[in-house]
């Protein structure tokens, strides 16, 4: 049921049971909805509607519980002073205001003036009698409502009934049991206040609702949280359009509670309105429960009994009892059941909304907070050590542990772990998660007060991870800056291998930017430094870049020799991915030499070293090149199968460069089978992506391929347009092989044209 449907239901009297209970936490908008119901019903024909509420506690004292019949007195006053169309108004001539001048006293006996009671009795029976007990007073009240309801519908709305006195609750039960057809009562209360407002004893309202339900005299409706549409509207009205983008944050903070949503702030502080509501909820807790939940908040909005047991001296049984009380009596938390939260399955809980969580977290002193986070970190570190890197809980536990390290002022540990998490995320090509881990590591390092050698090592590891990510995502300028920073720091702190890695990366970036001379410069420098210290991986990486440099100038024999050296070094290192990379590079040179069978054997051997999960990008490249060889050998169906498998791998890891290159290859394959329309679609896709990611090498090849496709369609002018743009791209980055091939085709087409 939506809130709009609830309003419609309550606004039609025949929908109502003798008593309708409306429940919801503070701020859920019960009073607002009931006021809207009152407004609708007061405008209805032959219906009298009155609104009354119970007195809330003052200074911690529950005054509502001793204000006997206060809501009913308010309701009767409202009916007596209603418009002249009301039958109750006719009683006012005799009663004046005497009827409402009850004198509340502690206990169940209420005195009133003999005159008032006599007049009411005369209206009903013609006799006068003085009430001297609760039963007599109830009879007079019931008689009053019967009289008023004889000729019209009467709806009595009582708000905040959790503060009602016993007599008012008993009168509600008595009225419902009398079966007055035209009398309906709508009673709103907060269930958790009913559970806690009588110092642990059961509130009479709970017993009354059970009894009325047994006699089928009531219905119970819980006010629903705001729907997404309603929450969006409220955010726009209260916070403005600028905060509408923070919908998810506000929804999480409020859990659909209108008051909390309206009082949301994206700072760590609570607005005064929200703070007051949450404070009222928390004040119902005894000291022991408050302290337990404060400790629980240090673990997070979701917390576990596993961690909580290490934060308190309470027994597990007592902790469970207190948490059950926090859930059932106070509504501050909810149980989530057993979860594989860490290495150990544990009972998990969460605070009912972010506002409650923030309030408890804010209650912790600074020193207390640091000590609690240290204790949480110790538990999670033990759990983390039991997990394998491939387990789903590894990332979750590690992420939480990194946060607690940071909050416990263990910033170096936080940074190290964040880098480890970011590396794992990037191994899975989860760019967003990897970059988030990078930000967490940077934040932790910024808080380090004393820079040591170990901090330098952490910083170097962070820079290397950032470069990996930026190179793959073709954020060339950012990668270049990080390479410079890495080189400077590595030389300054005597980390020669990291300094060499920075040079190899700069050679790679120079190749991507189309600066072949810089490729040779950085690769030769890296090779010299690697040989000087016996750094085999640096030697392999620098020779590989020299092979790429030779290849870009069409020196295939030199390139082949370089890549064969890298294969020998990779085999010495025993790293499958590096071996496969060298095999793919060797296979490409064999392809240029038209040795397609030898090339195919290299590519397929590379595939044997790789698998889909651990090396999806390298595997896709090997399959792509194998497809090219198969295509050249006329095995088109096999080529298409390899291309499609590689395309899926590139797509799965979000590799736009590889994906667009595969589109070019598939287009060329279909071009050779006269499937021109499909070929053109693939070329267009490839060109669009290559332009987007500024891949000049890939763009030149895609433009060249589309130019050939247009030539096949006898569209000479447009064909030459694409070929000339391809020539311009290839020339700008010094790719001589492509330049030679494009120029040859341009000459052939121009000759054919003439």
C-alpha positions, 0 to 999 in steps of 0.5 A: 500500500502506498501512502496515497492509497492509505490516505484514500482508505482512511478517508472513506468511512465504510472502509474502516473497522470500529478501530483502525490502528495506524503505526509507524516510527517517529517521522514517518508522517502519521500525523500529517496523513491523519490531518489530511484525513481529518480535512477530507472527512470534515468536508464530507456530508453527514460526517463529523470528524475530530482530532485529538492527541495525547500529551507527550513526555515533558522533561522525561516525565510521561504526563500523558499516562496520568491525564485521564481521558485527555484525548476523549475530552478533547474529542468531545469538546471538538464535537460539541463545538462543531458546526451547527449541522452536528447533532452534538451542537444541539447538546451544547445549548444545555451543556455549555462547556460544563461537559468538557470540564472534567477534573483529571486525577490520578487513578480511574475515578473522574469527577464532573459536575452533577449538572453536566452529568444530569443534563446528558442523562436527561438527553438520553434517558430523562433521568439524572444520576451522579457518576461515582466510578469509572464504570459510570463515567464510561457509561456517560461517555458511551452515551454521549457518542451514541447520541452524537452518532445517531444521525451522522457518522462520527470519526475520532482520530487519536494521535500519539496513543502510545502516550495515552493513559490507561483509562483512555485505552480502556474507554477505546475498548469499551466503545468498540465493544458497544458496536456503535454503527456510525462511530469509527476510531483511528488510533495512531501510535509508535510501536516501539514507544508502546513497547518501552513507555511503561518502564518495561511493563506492557502498555495497555494499548498492546493488550487492547489491540490484541483483544479487539483483533480477537473480536475482529473489531480492528484493523492494523495498518503500518504507514509505508515508507516513501516510494521512490517517486514520493522521495524524489518529489520531496527531495526536489521540494525540500533540498532543491534540484541540486540534491536530486542527484543524491537520491541514493544517499538520501534514501539510504539515510532515511529508509523512506522516512519523510522527516529524516529525508527532509532533514538530510545533510550530506555532511557527517552532522545531523540536522537539528530536526533529525537529531531531535527525532533520533535522540528521542528514540535513543533516550528510550534505551537504558545505559547498558544498551546504549553503550553496546550499540555505540560499540557496535556502531564502530564496526559500521552500519552493518555489524556482527556478533563476531566483532561485537563480542570482542568489543565488550565484556558481556557474554554472547548470551547477554549480547544476544538478549540486548540486541533482541531488545534493541530490535523488538522494543526500540526498533533501532536495529534489525537482524539480518540472520547468519551471513558469510560476512568474513571468514567465519559465518556470523549473525549480522545486524544493521541499524534501521537507518543511517541517521540512527547509525550516525547518532550512535557513532557520533556519541563516541569520544575521539579516543574511545573511537580510535580504540574501538576501531583498533579492536575491530581491525584486530578481529578483521585482520584475523578473519582476512588472513584466513581468506584466499584472494579468490574468495568473494569475501576477500575483497569485502573483508579487506575493504572493511579492514582498510577503513578500520585501519585508517580510523584507528590511525594505522595509516600505513597499514590502510594504504598497503591494504588498499593497494593490495585491494586495488591490484586485485580489482584491476586484475579483474578489470574492475576500473571503478573499484580499483580507482576507489582503492587508489583514492583510499590509499592516497587518503591514508598516505596523506595522513601519515605524519612521519615519512619512512622508507616503508612509506616510500615503498608503499608510495612506489607501489601506489604509483605503479598501480595507477600507471597500470590503470592509466595506460590500459584506459589510455589516460596517457597524460596522467600516466605520463605524469605518474611515470615521471613522479615514479622515476623521481621517487625511485631514484631518490629513495634507491629503488632502481627496479622501480626507476627502470619500470618507469622508463619502460612505461614511458617507452610504452606511452611514447609508442601510444602517442606516436613518438618512436624516437622517444620509444628508443630513447627510454627503452635503451636507457632502461636496458642499460640500467637493467643490465647494470643491476641484473634486473631480468624483468626490466631487460625483458620489458625494455627489449620488448619495447625495442621490438615494438620500435623496430616493428613500427619502422617495418624492420621485421627481422630486427623486431623478431630477434628482439621478441625472441630474446624476450621469450627466452627471458620470460621463460627464465622468469617462468611467468606464463603471461609474459611467455604468452606475450612474447609468443604473440609478438613473435607470431605477429612478426611471422604474420608480416613475413607471410609465415601464417602457419608458423604464426598460428602455432605461436598464437595457439601456444600462447593460448595454452599459457592463458585462461579466461579468468586470470588473463582475459586481455592477453588471451583475447589478443592471442585469439585475435591474432590467431584469427588473423592468421586463420583468415589469411590461410582461408579458414574463415569459419575458424577465424570468425569463431576466434574473433568472436571469442576474443570480442566477448573477452574484450567486452567482459573487461571493458577493453574498448581498445581491444573490442574496437580492434576486433570489430575492424578484424570482423569487418575485414573478414566479412568484407572478404566473404561479400557480407558488405553491410555487416562489414560496414557496421563493424567498421563504423563501430570501430572507427567511432570507438577509436575516435573516442579513445584517441587510438591513432594506430587503431583508427588508421587501420579502421579507416584504411579497412573502411576505405577498402570496403568503399572501394569494393562498392565502387565508391571511389571518392569516399574510399579515397577520403577514408584512405587519406585520413588513414594515411594521415593518422599512420604518418602522425604516429610513425607507423611505417607498415601501415603508411606503405600499405595505405599509399599502395592502395591509394595509388591503385585506386587512383590508377583505376579511377583514371 
